[in-house]
Amino acid sequence: MPITEADFGSALPIDGYGPGFFRVGGVVWRGGVVVHAEGVTSWGGYDDLAPLVELADKVDLLFVGTGAEIAFLPKPFVAALDAVGMMCEPMASPSAARSYNVLLSEGRAVATALLPMPDPAA
């Protein structure tokens, strides 16, 4: 079976991640980020709903990267997204980044909000 490289077109894939950062479209972002096909922005965590609500009519699914481990999402966070018709799926941040890239390469309307991985040396 031949292996083909994913085609993201003009959309922004997540190129990598590490302790405290994500690399999106070749640019390193420190801290949490919201990534979608058209852009990336800093994200302050569960209380920072504005950049997510702005995407409500543009995406079908939001992956929420909860850091190194999967965690329950705060009920007010889920309720606020549900109120604008946005379905969210919690995952560990590495899994959310990979899932975002797969669906993005398929041309799906998807976004991800990622909390950074901790620095193991800290």
ABEGO torsion letter per residue (X at the ends): XBBBBBBAEABBBBABBBBGBBBBGGBBBBEBBBBBAAEBBBBAEAABAAAAAAAAAABABBBBBAEABBBBBBAAAAAAAAAAGBBBBBBBAAAAAAAAAAAAAAGBBBBBBBBBBBBAAX
